[in-house]
Amino acid sequence: MSMPRSYLFVPGRMPERFAKAAGSGADAIILDLEDAVGPEAKPEARANVVHWFNSGGTGVVRINGMESPWFEDDLAALATCDATAVMVPKATPESLSEVAARLPGRALIALIETADGLASLRRSVTCTGVARLAFGNLDFGADTRIPGTGPILDPARFEIVLASRLGGLAQPIDGVTAELKDAGILGEEVVRSRMLGFGAKLCIHPAQVTVTNEGFTPSAAEVDWATRVLSALSAAEGSVVQVDGKMVDRPVIERARQVLADAGQTVK
């Protein structure tokens, strides 16, 4: 499978939901030890997560932040199991480096949720272990005192996309859509995320998974266009090529190849 398009959160305090989340169609699940778990439930949630991985489960773990009193215990627990990846909240170069040192070899997802995290992105993408960036839009809005979480935060989204590209990382993960009842709102946000350069989205309910996966998968029309572009290029044998009345140059060719790659097709 290519890079995940959907990441579904599941509270670490609810082990009965782990398998259901894993079977929801989400490309990856995030076992949450942070926001979804109260202080009194942290030890139990930590034990649930370790048991899940030691029993053959897969997924990402969102740990508590480096400034919290639970950070050290989270790292100690994860050292005893093989989590697929670790999501570092309120990520900064300092917190990412600390997690990488304590959990060597683990893939890290840097969750950008603060002004400090956004300002230090160019350093964060060079930290050992960082595989992907994610946008914590709700926390970022709160930290920066911006009440909106949608298009008003697109300048921050652009910075995350740009830093990902400069760091040679996969396309980043956009933040959550709080609306659960109106799938149209989610669909619109997925389309905008993809147009901004994101390749995935955080989900907070299983009902959001299908719309998210479909939105980040090239449509049949896109695949048809990409196939025709590359077929015309091959047939031209070096001559100038036009497809749909438009000149085919290097950026168009690279876009066509990326569309087919995202669709899971072999690209020649």
N, C-alpha and C positions, 0 to 999 in steps of 0.2 A: 504493500500500500504506500502511496505517496504521503506527503506530510498531512497530518490531520487537518480537516476543515472545521470540525466541531469538537469543542471541549465541554463536557457536561459536568458541572459541579455536583457533588453528593456529600452531605455532611459526614464527617468521620465518626460522629456519635451514633450513626444509624447504619450499622453493618448489614441489616436486613435489606437495605437498598443498594448495596454495592453490586451484587450480581444483576439486579434489575437494571441499574444504570449501564452496566457493561453490555447488556443485551438490548439497549434502547436504540441502537443504530448510530450512536455517537462514535466518532473516530477515536476518541480518547475520553476517559473520565478523570476528573480531578477530585481526589479524596481530600476534603477540606479540614484542616486542623485549626484554621484561623477564625474568620468571621462567623462561620456557621456553628461554632462550638463555644459554649460559655466556659468561664474559668474553671468551674467545678467539674466539667465534663472532659477537660483536656486529657487527663491521664487515660481515661477509658477510651477516648477516641484514638489516642496514640496506639494503644494496645490493639484496637480493632484494625487499624491500618497495617500494623506489623503482621498480624495474623493473616490478613488478606493476601499480602505479598508472599509470605512464607507458605501459603496454601496454593500458590500458583497464579494468583491474580495479577493483573497488570494495571497500569495507570500512572497518573501524575499525583504527587502530593503537594498541596499548598501548605507550607509550614507557617509558623508564626514569625513575625518580623524580628530582626536582630535586636531591636530596642525593647522587645517584650520579655517578660520573665519566663516564657515557655520556650524560647529559642534553643537554649542549650539542651533541654530534654528532647525536643523534636529531633535535633541532629543526632543525639545519642541513640534514639530509637531507630532512626532510618539507617544508621550504620549497621544495624542487625538484620536488615532485609534488603531486597533488591528492587527498589522503586524504579520504574522506567525513567522518570524525570522528576525534578524538584522545582516547584514554582516558588520563587522568592518574592514575597510581597514588599511593596515600597522599596523596590530594588534600587541600589546605588552601587557604584564600583566597590565600595568597602564591604557591603553585605554580601555581594556576589562572590567576592574573593574569599571571604570567610567561609561561606558554604562550600565553595570549591575545595578549599584546603581541608575541611573537615569531612567532606564526602567526595573524595577524588574519583574521577571517572564517571560521575553522574552528569547527565544532561541537565542544564539549568534553563528554566523559562523565567526571564526577568519581567516581573509585573511592574509596569511604570504607572505609579499612582500619585506622585507628588511633584511639586515644582522642582525640587532638588533632583529627583530621578530623571526628569525630562532634561534638565540643564546639563546633566553629566552623562547623557546617552552615548556620546562619542567615545567615552572611556569604557562604559559598561559593555559595549559590543566587543571590546577587545579582551574582556576578562575570560580566564580559563573556564571552559565548560558551558559558556552561554551558547545555546542553540537557537533560541527564538525569543523575540520580544512580545509582550502582551500589554494591552492598554487597560488599566483599571479606571475606566471613565468616571464611575460614580465617586470613588475616593479622590480622583484627581480634581473633579469639580469642587468637592468639599475643601480640599487642601488649598486650591487657588481662589476660592470664594466666587466661583462661577456657577450660578444656579442651574444652567442647562447642561445636559449630558450628550446631546445630539450634535447637529452640524456646527454649533458654536465652538465645539472642541476640535473641529477638523484641522486647525493649524497644528495642534499637538499631534494629531494622528499623522499628518504629513511628516513631521519631524521623526516620528517613530518609523515610518516607512523608509525615509531617507537614511536614517542611521542603520537600519537593518541591511539596506543595500550596500552601504559603505563598509559594513562589518562582514559582508559576505554571508549573512544569515538568510534563512528561509523567510518568506513573506510573513509579516507579523500577524498577531491575533488581535482582533478588535474586541472591545469590551462588551458588556452585557446589554441586552434590551430588557428593561424592567417590565414592559407591557407583556402580559401573558395571554390575554383574551383575544386580541386583534392580531391575527397572523399577518395581515397586510402591513402593519407597522414594522414587524420584524423583517418581512420580505424587502421593504423599502430600505431598511437600514443595512441589510446584507448587500443589496445592490450598490449602495453608496460606499460601503466598506470596500467592496471589490474594486470599484472604480478608483478609489483612493490608493489601491495597491496592497490591501490586506489579503491574506489567503485563508483566514479562518476567523472564528468568532467564539467567544465564551457564551455558554448556555446555562441558564439557571433552572430549566424545566425540560423534561423529556419531549414535551410537545414542540419545543423549539428546534429540535435536532433535524428533522426532515427538511424544513424550510431552509435551514442553514446549510446543510449538505448540498441541497439542490442549487442554492444560490451561488455557492462557490465552485460548482461544477460547470464547465463550459456547456452551453446549450447545443442542440443539434445543429442550429444554424451557424454557430461559431465553428463547430467541428467541420461542417461542410465547407465553409469559407476557407479555413486553414488547409484543408485537404486540397482544395482547388488551387490555392496559392502555391503550395509546394509541388503539386502535379504540373502546373504551368511552368514553374521554374525548371523542373527536371526536363520537360519537353523542349524548352527554349534553347537548351545547350549553350547558355552564355549570352543569348540575345536579350534585348530589352523585353520585359514582360508587363502586360497589363491584365488586371483581374477586376471585373465589375467597373471597368472604365477608369481604374486608378492604377498609377504606376507602382510596381512592386520593387521596393528598394530594401536595403538591409534591415531597417527597423521593422518593416512589414514582415519580412521573412522570419526574423527572430520572434515576432509576436505570434506568427502562425505556428512555429515550432513549440512555443510555450503553451499555446492553446491545446495542441494535441498531447503534449506531455501532461498537462493538467487533467486531460480527459482519460489518461491512462493508456494512450496509444503509443506505439513505437514510432519514434521520430528518426528519420534518416537524414 
